[in-house]
């Protein structure tokens, strides 16, 4: 740092004495009533007016109140998302406006200071929720993430760390209207039965699982409406409908990749449908399959995992397509190398251990 710069950033003894006097004679009582101390803290730190080139405009970001602070030299290309201090109990964007505006001038950026909720009225995690909501709102406004700096003072520094430690999840477009429109095309009795089943299973399965269950049954219902309009209810289902639907799934393009459904994808789709029909039969409601329509053989078999140890006969035994003769051929192929060291991750051990395959 140059001498001239050091002179500009070094506080004089007179300034230090003035600051000590402010805090020594301040009406702030750390152990006093939080509501009263907020007012005192606000008066104490707002007594010094902001610089002439500073503008502070109230606003809202992600449903959270903010204070937009700019200086005459600030650039709109860079943004500091600011979190004030105050033990999460007192303080506001205005109490830290002097510090934030000074930093804004130094780094040539705009400040958006978040007026997050305070305890004890709104205890944890209210402040963290507001911080994340404001950050999401900033991203949604179109600001380049690479031009955003997350800044906090004192308690606000804790919020900044919490925000950076758990970034907001990517939000997918809301397709609820599309789903509702598809269900609206399904015949009423069939729709009522399947939606009733979905609501029942929603009580016991994870939300992420229910997304797949709803999608599978909705797809089946929409297919029935278009290709088998004679099926007005689940009780009208015949085995022929299941066979046709299996062929439809095997031939249709994958939603994600554009190719055909994988074996795992087919197994998940048909497995979900089979469980649904079985449960409806067990519950013995008004609209249930007249008889069993799907069997275990309808579900494609998934590939079996390879044994953990290629020369472990106990592990290999029972795996389809691998026998002792094939193992002998593998050992013979390895013989020219003398031995081969392989690192295997054994779930029963804390770390991977080397395994040496020796020819016989």
C-alpha positions in Angstrom: 0.0 0.0 0.0 1.4 3.4 -0.9 1.9 6.0 1.8 -0.8 8.2 0.4 -3.3 5.3 0.5 -2.2 4.5 4.1 -2.9 8.0 5.1 -6.4 7.8 3.6 -7.4 4.6 5.4 -5.7 5.2 8.8 -7.9 6.5 11.5 -6.5 9.5 13.4 -6.2 9.6 17.1 -8.8 12.4 17.2 -11.2 10.1 15.3 -10.5 7.2 17.6 -11.2 9.3 20.6 -14.5 10.6 19.1 -15.6 7.0 18.4 -14.8 5.9 21.9 -16.8 8.8 23.3 -19.8 7.8 21.2 -19.8 4.3 22.5 -18.9 5.3 26.1 -21.8 7.7 26.3 -24.3 5.7 24.1 -27.6 4.9 25.7 -27.3 1.3 24.4 -27.8 -1.3 27.2 -26.8 -4.8 26.0 -28.8 -6.5 28.7 -31.9 -4.3 28.2 -35.1 -4.8 26.4 -34.4 -5.7 22.8 -37.2 -3.5 21.4 -35.9 -0.4 23.3 -32.3 -1.1 22.4 -33.1 -1.3 18.7 -34.3 2.3 18.9 -31.2 3.4 20.8 -28.9 1.5 18.5 -30.6 3.1 15.5 -30.3 6.6 16.9 -26.7 6.0 17.9 -25.4 4.8 14.5 -27.7 7.1 12.4 -26.6 10.2 14.1 -23.8 10.6 11.6 -25.3 11.6 8.3 -24.3 9.7 5.1 -22.0 11.2 2.6 -23.5 13.6 0.1 -23.1 11.2 -2.8 -24.9 8.4 -1.1 -28.5 7.5 -1.9 -30.5 5.0 0.1 -33.7 3.8 -1.4 -36.1 1.2 0.3 -37.1 -1.7 -1.9 -37.9 -5.4 -1.8 -36.1 -8.5 -3.0 -37.6 -12.0 -3.0 -40.4 -10.7 -0.6 -37.8 -9.4 1.9 -37.4 -5.6 2.6 -34.0 -4.2 1.4 -32.2 -0.9 1.3 -30.6 -0.1 -2.1 -27.5 2.0 -1.4 -25.5 3.6 -4.2 -22.8 6.2 -4.4 -22.1 8.6 -7.2 -19.3 6.3 -8.4 -21.0 2.9 -7.9 -21.4 0.6 -10.9 -24.6 -1.4 -11.6 -22.5 -4.2 -13.0 -21.4 -5.4 -9.5 -23.7 -5.9 -6.5 -22.9 -6.5 -2.9 -25.7 -8.4 -1.1 -25.1 -7.0 2.4 -26.2 -8.3 5.8 -26.0 -5.9 8.8 -24.7 -6.8 12.3 -26.4 -6.6 15.7 -26.5 -10.0 17.3 -29.5 -11.0 15.1 -31.5 -8.9 17.6 -30.9 -5.3 16.7 -29.6 -3.3 13.8 -30.9 -2.6 10.3 -29.6 -1.7 6.9 -29.6 2.0 8.0 -27.3 1.3 11.0 -24.7 -0.2 8.7 -25.2 2.2 5.7 -22.2 4.3 6.6 -19.9 1.2 6.4 -21.6 -0.4 3.4 -21.6 2.8 1.4 -18.0 3.5 2.1 -17.1 0.0 0.9 -19.4 0.5 -2.1 -17.4 3.5 -3.1 -14.1 1.6 -2.7 -15.0 -1.4 -4.8 -17.3 0.4 -7.3 -20.4 -1.6 -6.7 -24.0 -1.2 -5.7 -25.2 -2.4 -2.2 -28.4 -4.2 -1.5 -28.7 -4.4 2.3 -31.1 -7.0 3.5 -33.5 -6.0 6.3 -33.9 -9.6 7.6 -36.2 -10.6 10.5 -34.8 -10.3 14.0 -35.1 -12.3 17.2 -36.8 -12.7 19.6 -39.9 -12.1 17.6 -38.6 -14.2 14.7 -36.0 -16.7 16.0 -33.8 -18.9 13.9 -34.1 -19.9 11.0 -36.0 -16.7 10.1 -32.9 -14.7 9.3 -31.4 -17.4 7.2 -34.6 -17.9 5.3 -34.8 -14.2 4.5 -31.1 -14.3 3.4 -31.8 -17.1 1.0 -35.0 -15.5 -0.3 -33.3 -12.3 -1.0 -30.4 -14.1 -2.8 -32.9 -16.1 -4.9 -34.7 -12.8 -5.7 -31.5 -11.3 -6.8 -30.8 -14.2 -9.1 -34.3 -14.1 -10.5 -33.9 -10.4 -11.3 -31.3 -11.4 -13.9 -28.1 -10.3 -12.1 -25.1 -12.3 -13.2 -24.1 -14.6 -10.3 -20.5 -13.8 -11.1 -21.0 -10.2 -10.3 -22.5 -10.8 -6.8 -20.5 -10.4 -3.6 -22.0 -11.8 -0.4 -20.9 -9.5 2.5 -21.8 -9.4 6.1 -20.6 -7.5 9.2 -20.6 -9.1 12.7 -23.8 -11.3 12.9 -24.3 -10.5 9.2 -21.1 -12.4 8.5 -22.7 -15.5 10.0 -25.6 -15.1 7.6 -23.2 -14.7 4.7 -21.5 -18.0 5.6 -24.8 -19.8 6.1 -26.0 -18.6 2.7 -22.8 -19.6 0.9 -22.7 -23.0 2.7 -26.1 -24.0 1.4 -26.8 -22.3 -1.9 -30.4 -22.1 -3.0 -31.6 -25.1 -4.9 -32.3 -24.8 -8.6 -35.9 -24.2 -9.1 -37.6 -26.0 -11.9 -40.5 -24.4 -13.9 -43.9 -24.8 -12.3 -45.7 -27.5 -14.4 -48.7 -27.9 -12.1 -51.0 -26.4 -14.7 -49.8 -28.9 -17.4 -50.3 -31.8 -15.0 -53.8 -30.6 -14.2 -54.6 -30.2 -17.8 -53.6 -33.8 -18.6 -55.6 -35.2 -15.7 -58.6 -33.2 -16.9 -58.6 -35.3 -20.1 -58.9 -38.6 -18.2 -62.3 -40.2 -17.7 -63.9 -39.1 -14.4 -64.1 -42.5 -12.6 -60.6 -43.6 -13.6 -59.2 -40.2 -12.6 -60.9 -40.3 -9.2 -59.5 -43.8 -8.4 -56.0 -43.1 -9.4 -55.8 -39.6 -7.8 -57.3 -41.2 -4.6 -54.5 -43.8 -4.6 -51.9 -41.0 -5.1 -53.2 -39.1 -2.1 -53.2 -42.2 0.1 -49.6 -43.1 -0.8 -48.5 -39.5 -0.4 -49.0 -40.0 3.4 -46.3 -42.7 3.6 -43.8 -42.0 0.8 -41.2 -39.3 0.4 -42.2 -36.3 -1.8 -39.4 -37.1 -4.3 -40.8 -40.6 -4.7 -44.4 -39.3 -5.1 -43.3 -37.1 -8.0 -42.4 -40.3 -9.9 -45.5 -42.2 -8.8 -47.8 -39.4 -9.9 -46.0 -39.1 -13.2 -46.2 -42.8 -13.9 -49.9 -43.1 -13.1 -50.8 -39.9 -15.0 -49.0 -41.2 -18.0 -50.9 -44.5 -17.8 -54.2 -42.7 -17.5 -53.6 -40.4 -20.4 -52.6 -43.3 -22.5 -55.7 -45.2 -21.7 -57.8 -42.2 -22.6 -56.2 -41.9 -26.0 -55.6 -45.6 -26.9 -58.2 -47.5 -24.8 -61.3 -45.2 -24.4 -63.4 -48.2 -23.4 -61.5 -48.2 -20.0 -63.7 -45.8 -18.1 -62.6 -47.2 -14.7 -59.9 -49.4 -13.2 -62.3 -52.3 -13.0 -62.6 -52.2 -16.8 -58.9 -53.0 -17.2 -58.1 -56.3 -19.1 -54.9 -58.1 -19.5 -54.7 -57.0 -23.1 -54.5 -53.4 -22.0 -51.5 -54.2 -19.9 -49.8 -56.0 -22.8 -50.4 -53.0 -25.1 -49.2 -50.5 -22.6 -46.0 -52.5 -22.1 -45.3 -52.4 -25.8 -46.1 -48.6 -25.8 -43.5 -48.0 -23.0 -40.8 -50.1 -24.7 -41.2 -48.2 -28.0 -41.8 -44.6 -26.8 -38.9 -42.1 -26.6 -37.4 -41.4 -23.2 -38.5 -38.0 -21.8 -34.9 -37.1 -20.8 -32.6 -38.6 -23.3 -34.7 -38.9 -26.4 -33.9 -42.6 -26.9 -35.8 -45.6 -25.6 -36.5 -46.3 -22.0 -33.7 -48.2 -20.3 -34.4 -51.5 -18.5 -34.3 -49.7 -15.2 -36.8 -47.1 -16.5 -39.2 -49.8 -17.7 -38.9 -51.7 -14.4 -39.7 -48.5 -12.5 -42.7 -47.6 -14.6 -44.2 -51.1 -14.7 -43.3 -51.8 -11.1 -45.1 -48.6 -9.9 -48.2 -49.5 -11.9 -48.2 -53.1 -10.6 -48.0 -51.9 -7.0 -50.9 -49.5 -7.6 -53.2 -52.2 -9.0 -52.3 -54.6 -6.2 -53.0 -52.0 -3.5 -56.4 -51.1 -5.1 -57.3 -54.8 -5.0 -56.2 -55.2 -1.4 -58.2 -52.1 -0.3 -61.3 -53.7 -2.0 -62.8 -50.3 -3.0 -65.6 -49.7 -5.4 -63.2 -49.3 -8.4 -60.6 -52.1 -8.2 -59.3 -54.6 -10.8 -61.7 -57.5 -11.3 -58.7 -59.9 -11.1 -54.9 -59.9 -11.1 -53.8 -58.0 -14.2 -50.0 -57.8 -13.7 -47.5 -60.3 -12.6 -43.8 -60.4 -11.5 -42.9 -61.5 -15.0 -44.1 -58.2 -16.4 -41.2 -56.4 -14.7 -38.0 -56.5 -16.6 -35.1 -58.0 -14.7 -32.3 -55.7 -13.9 -28.7 -56.6 -14.5 -27.1 -58.4 -11.5 -24.1 -56.7 -9.9 -20.6 -58.2 -10.5 -19.0 -60.0 -7.6 -16.8 -58.0 -5.3 -13.9 -60.4 -5.7 -13.4 -61.9 -9.1 -11.6 -65.0 -7.7 -14.0 -65.5 -4.7 -16.0 -68.6 -5.6 -18.6 -67.9 -2.9 -19.2 -64.4 -4.3 -19.4 -65.6 -7.9 -21.6 -68.6 -7.2 -25.2 -67.9 -8.3 -24.3 -65.0 -10.6 -25.8 -65.7 -14.0 -23.3 -66.3 -16.8 -20.2 -66.8 -14.6 -18.8 -70.3 -13.8 -15.6 -71.8 -12.6 -14.4 -72.5 -16.2 -14.7 -68.8 -17.1 -12.7 -67.9 -14.0 -10.0 -70.3 -15.0 -9.8 -68.6 -18.4 -9.5 -65.2 -16.7 -6.7 -66.5 -14.4 -4.9 -67.9 -17.5 -5.1 -64.6 -19.3 -3.6 -62.9 -16.2 -0.8 -65.4 -15.9 1.5 -63.5 -18.3 1.6 -60.6 -16.0 2.6 -62.6 -13.0 0.2 -60.8 -10.7 -2.3 -57.9 -10.9 -3.0 -55.7 -7.9 -6.5 -54.2 -7.8 -8.0 -51.9 -5.2 -11.5 -53.0 -4.1 -13.9 -51.0 -1.9 -15.3 -53.6 0.6 -18.5 -52.2 2.2 -17.6 -54.2 5.3 -14.3 -52.3 5.8 -13.5 -48.7 6.5 -11.1 -48.3 3.6 -10.3 -50.0 0.3 -7.6 -52.8 0.5 -5.4 -54.1 -2.3 -6.3 -57.5 -3.7 -3.7 -59.6 -5.5 -4.8 -62.0 -8.2 -2.3 -64.8 -8.7 -2.3 -67.3 -11.5 -2.7 -71.0 -10.5 
